[in-house]
């Protein structure tokens, strides 16, 4: 998992999330063992698309959002 994270330029947490969300195929020989991830799965379009969405805001416009602090 650490090598996969380094290869993708993300954290282990992101790799775990991709695995949990079934975006990144991975398998464990036995429960608790390290995940085995194919390099080809790291470069798949599905993985690239998921990483492209990482950090994107949920909202595209904040025009209806109330300000927390006044401008005065």
C-alpha positions, 0 to 999 in steps of 0.5 A: 500500500505504501508503494502504491501511495508513493507511485500515485503521489497520495497518502495511504489513507487515499489508497485505502479509500480507493480500495474500500470504494472498489475503485482500486482492485486489491486483494489480501491473501489472508485478512490483515495481510498487506494488500496486493495491488497490480501496477496496471490497476494503479494506472487504470482510467478508473483510478485516474478519474477518482484521483482527478476528483480528489480535493474537488469541492462538492459545491461549485458556487457559494452565492447562496452561502451565508458569510461567517464574518461580516466584511465591516 
